[in-house]
Amino acid sequence: MKNLFVSILLLAFAAVATAQNPYSSATVRAVHDGDSYKVAFTEKPDSVIWIRLYGVDAPEVRYPGVIPFDQPFGRAAADSVRKLIKGKHVLVDFKYRDVFDRPVCEVYLLSTINIQGESVPDTVSLAQHIVQQGWAWHRNEQRNAKGNKLLKNIQAYAKSQKVGLWGLKGRAIRPDTFRERFRPRG
């Protein structure tokens, strides 16, 4: 009985700690495209799941049975993100499940910055980074007006600098428009 009480107490403590810190540490195992990743959470390294990046929509990469060919700049965006995060530790903040029941999460890269000769831990929003590099469109998310405005401004700057897909001279097609071509008609 005493062990049961201690176990319940430890579970309650873990639940409170998790509620106070919504971020989970994970390792990126695979990158499908600019906004879809397979991650293994540190707490359960054998449990690997696909997540979708919150706040952005990246060009599509071929997905058999769904998307028959790559969207322009899809492979380049995926390769860029893959080089940046595959095999790296990230922080993941779950937001909601999408219509395909995938977890949609904010993802933060762990890095260090140098301040007066000292290395200081820092985090970088992956969504902000890939929009700034021109690898994705910002995507309005419910209940996130401040984040939507920031990503919209970052996208406008990337567009003005013609970086990434914005240098495509009229070939940049929003991913939702591209996906619409392959939806079954009723």
One Martini backbone bead per residue (centre of mass of N, CA, C, O) as a GRO file, in nm:
protein
  186
    1MET     BB    1   0.057   0.064  -0.020
    2LYS     BB    2   0.296   0.253   0.000
    3ASN     BB    3   0.386   0.223  -0.300
    4LEU     BB    4   0.125   0.332  -0.422
    5PHE     BB    5   0.140   0.613  -0.296
    6VAL     BB    6   0.414   0.691  -0.419
    7SER     BB    7   0.328   0.656  -0.715
    8ILE     BB    8   0.099   0.865  -0.713
    9LEU     BB    9   0.273   1.102  -0.625
   10LEU     BB   10   0.468   1.093  -0.870
   11LEU     BB   11   0.250   1.132  -1.087
   12ALA     BB   12   0.150   1.404  -0.985
   13PHE     BB   13   0.419   1.552  -1.011
   14ALA     BB   14   0.456   1.503  -1.317
   15ALA     BB   15   0.196   1.651  -1.404
   16VAL     BB   16   0.275   1.928  -1.293
   17ALA     BB   17   0.541   1.960  -1.447
   18THR     BB   18   0.412   1.937  -1.729
   19ALA     BB   19   0.215   2.179  -1.703
   20GLN     BB   20   0.454   2.390  -1.665
   21ASN     BB   21   0.600   2.214  -1.911
   22PRO     BB   22   0.511   2.176  -2.246
   23TYR     BB   23   0.784   2.076  -2.320
   24SER     BB   24   0.947   1.846  -2.540
   25SER     BB   25   1.190   1.625  -2.590
   26ALA     BB   26   1.356   1.563  -2.912
   27THR     BB   27   1.421   1.357  -3.200
   28VAL     BB   28   1.501   1.376  -3.530
   29ARG     BB   29   1.448   1.117  -3.773
   30ALA     BB   30   1.256   1.270  -3.993
   31VAL     BB   31   1.196   1.420  -4.328
   32HIS     BB   32   0.958   1.490  -4.559
   33ASP     BB   33   0.907   1.797  -4.523
   34GLY     BB   34   0.899   2.124  -4.415
   35ASP     BB   35   0.629   2.019  -4.203
   36SER     BB   36   0.729   1.700  -4.168
   37TYR     BB   37   0.794   1.490  -3.876
   38LYS     BB   38   1.002   1.253  -3.715
   39VAL     BB   39   0.975   1.166  -3.366
   40ALA     BB   40   1.163   1.121  -3.056
   41PHE     BB   41   1.105   1.098  -2.735
   42THR     BB   42   1.293   1.099  -2.455
   43GLU     BB   43   1.089   0.937  -2.271
   44LYS     BB   44   1.024   0.767  -2.568
   45PRO     BB   45   1.244   0.647  -2.793
   46ASP     BB   46   1.053   0.410  -2.929
   47SER     BB   47   0.851   0.648  -2.982
   48VAL     BB   48   0.736   0.720  -3.308
   49ILE     BB   49   0.631   1.033  -3.464
   50TRP     BB   50   0.425   1.234  -3.647
   51ILE     BB   51   0.461   1.580  -3.731
   52ARG     BB   52   0.336   1.916  -3.743
   53LEU     BB   53   0.394   2.237  -3.825
   54TYR     BB   54   0.332   2.530  -3.675
   55GLY     BB   55   0.239   2.812  -3.895
   56VAL     BB   56   0.290   2.634  -4.162
   57ASP     BB   57   0.342   2.594  -4.534
   58ALA     BB   58   0.487   2.363  -4.732
   59PRO     BB   59   0.601   2.229  -4.986
   60GLU     BB   60   0.539   1.951  -5.164
   61VAL     BB   61   0.589   1.601  -5.144
   62ARG     BB   62   0.584   1.315  -5.252
   63TYR     BB   63   0.285   1.090  -5.197
   64PRO     BB   64   0.175   0.800  -5.220
   65GLY     BB   65  -0.173   0.834  -5.312
   66VAL     BB   66  -0.172   1.169  -5.298
   67ILE     BB   67   0.113   1.284  -5.414
   68PRO     BB   68   0.256   1.238  -5.732
   69PHE     BB   69   0.426   1.517  -5.704
   70ASP     BB   70   0.631   1.766  -5.683
   71GLN     BB   71   0.654   2.067  -5.574
   72PRO     BB   72   0.775   2.347  -5.624
   73PHE     BB   73   1.041   2.338  -5.388
   74GLY     BB   74   0.995   2.086  -5.205
   75ARG     BB   75   1.276   1.947  -5.198
   76ALA     BB   76   1.444   2.193  -5.109
   77ALA     BB   77   1.297   2.238  -4.842
   78ALA     BB   78   1.342   1.958  -4.722
   79ASP     BB   79   1.654   1.957  -4.736
   80SER     BB   80   1.700   2.205  -4.560
   81VAL     BB   81   1.559   2.095  -4.305
   82ARG     BB   82   1.717   1.833  -4.278
   83LYS     BB   83   1.998   1.966  -4.229
   84LEU     BB   84   1.900   2.118  -3.968
   85ILE     BB   85   1.734   1.858  -3.790
   86LYS     BB   86   1.848   1.593  -3.839
   87GLY     BB   87   1.932   1.438  -3.530
   88LYS     BB   88   1.815   1.654  -3.354
   89HIS     BB   89   1.744   1.847  -3.087
   90VAL     BB   90   1.415   1.931  -2.961
   91LEU     BB   91   1.137   2.134  -2.906
   92VAL     BB   92   0.797   2.045  -2.811
   93ASP     BB   93   0.464   2.198  -2.879
   94PHE     BB   94   0.158   2.116  -2.831
   95LYS     BB   95  -0.164   2.210  -2.985
   96TYR     BB   96  -0.296   1.994  -3.201
   97ARG     BB   97  -0.523   1.824  -3.411
   98ASP     BB   98  -0.578   1.736  -3.716
   99VAL     BB   99  -0.776   1.598  -3.967
  100PHE     BB  100  -0.543   1.349  -3.955
  101ASP     BB  101  -0.443   1.322  -3.644
  102ARG     BB  102  -0.211   1.515  -3.619
  103PRO     BB  103   0.034   1.659  -3.461
  104VAL     BB  104   0.053   2.001  -3.377
  105CYS     BB  105   0.370   2.182  -3.361
  106GLU     BB  106   0.601   2.337  -3.196
  107VAL     BB  107   0.944   2.415  -3.294
  108TYR     BB  108   1.271   2.398  -3.131
  109LEU     BB  109   1.586   2.495  -3.147
  110LEU     BB  110   1.894   2.409  -3.021
  111SER     BB  111   2.122   2.655  -2.896
  112THR     BB  112   2.396   2.889  -2.924
  113ILE     BB  113   2.528   3.187  -2.786
  114ASN     BB  114   2.745   3.470  -2.800
  115ILE     BB  115   2.827   3.636  -2.486
  116GLN     BB  116   3.102   3.771  -2.404
  117GLY     BB  117   3.242   3.466  -2.455
  118GLU     BB  118   2.969   3.319  -2.394
  119SER     BB  119   2.778   3.036  -2.379
  120VAL     BB  120   2.428   3.045  -2.462
  121PRO     BB  121   2.133   2.932  -2.439
  122ASP     BB  122   1.898   2.859  -2.714
  123THR     BB  123   1.610   2.937  -2.917
  124VAL     BB  124   1.449   2.835  -3.231
  125SER     BB  125   1.213   2.893  -3.453
  126LEU     BB  126   1.131   2.701  -3.714
  127ALA     BB  127   0.912   2.864  -3.853
  128GLN     BB  128   1.067   3.129  -3.875
  129HIS     BB  129   1.310   3.021  -4.029
  130ILE     BB  130   1.167   2.903  -4.291
  131VAL     BB  131   1.031   3.166  -4.372
  132GLN     BB  132   1.291   3.339  -4.391
  133GLN     BB  133   1.416   3.131  -4.618
  134GLY     BB  134   1.166   3.050  -4.818
  135TRP     BB  135   1.019   2.744  -4.738
  136ALA     BB  136   0.746   2.901  -4.644
  137TRP     BB  137   0.430   2.960  -4.537
  138HIS     BB  138   0.224   3.119  -4.369
  139ARG     BB  139  -0.019   3.017  -4.108
  140ASN     BB  140  -0.317   3.052  -3.988
  141GLU     BB  141  -0.393   3.037  -3.646
  142GLN     BB  142  -0.570   2.972  -3.401
  143ARG     BB  143  -0.515   3.171  -3.134
  144ASN     BB  144  -0.253   3.349  -3.308
  145ALA     BB  145  -0.213   3.657  -3.382
  146LYS     BB  146   0.082   3.722  -3.311
  147GLY     BB  147   0.218   3.492  -3.477
  148ASN     BB  148   0.089   3.559  -3.750
  149LYS     BB  149   0.211   3.843  -3.781
  150LEU     BB  150   0.505   3.766  -3.767
  151LEU     BB  151   0.508   3.564  -4.007
  152LYS     BB  152   0.401   3.764  -4.213
  153ASN     BB  153   0.645   3.959  -4.191
  154ILE     BB  154   0.863   3.756  -4.262
  155GLN     BB  155   0.750   3.687  -4.540
  156ALA     BB  156   0.765   3.971  -4.663
  157TYR     BB  157   1.070   3.989  -4.643
  158ALA     BB  158   1.144   3.738  -4.811
  159LYS     BB  159   1.004   3.840  -5.064
  160SER     BB  160   1.171   4.106  -5.097
  161GLN     BB  161   1.447   3.917  -5.118
  162LYS     BB  162   1.406   3.652  -5.287
  163VAL     BB  163   1.386   3.393  -5.118
  164GLY     BB  164   1.370   3.100  -5.225
  165LEU     BB  165   1.055   3.072  -5.355
  166TRP     BB  166   1.059   3.392  -5.424
  167GLY     BB  167   1.264   3.332  -5.685
  168LEU     BB  168   1.038   3.193  -5.906
  169LYS     BB  169   0.877   3.359  -6.103
  170GLY     BB  170   0.548   3.263  -6.061
  171ARG     BB  171   0.575   2.951  -5.919
  172ALA     BB  172   0.435   3.017  -5.655
  173ILE     BB  173   0.244   2.774  -5.477
  174ARG     BB  174   0.023   2.709  -5.271
  175PRO     BB  175  -0.027   2.417  -5.105
  176ASP     BB  176  -0.340   2.419  -5.098
  177THR     BB  177  -0.367   2.449  -5.406
  178PHE     BB  178  -0.203   2.198  -5.485
  179ARG     BB  179  -0.379   1.984  -5.325
  180GLU     BB  180  -0.654   2.032  -5.467
  181ARG     BB  181  -0.589   1.864  -5.728
  182PHE     BB  182  -0.603   1.570  -5.541
  183ARG     BB  183  -0.889   1.580  -5.469
  184PRO     BB  184  -1.167   1.427  -5.442
  185ARG     BB  185  -1.455   1.421  -5.629
  186GLY     BB  186  -1.818   1.416  -5.547
   0.00000   0.00000   0.00000
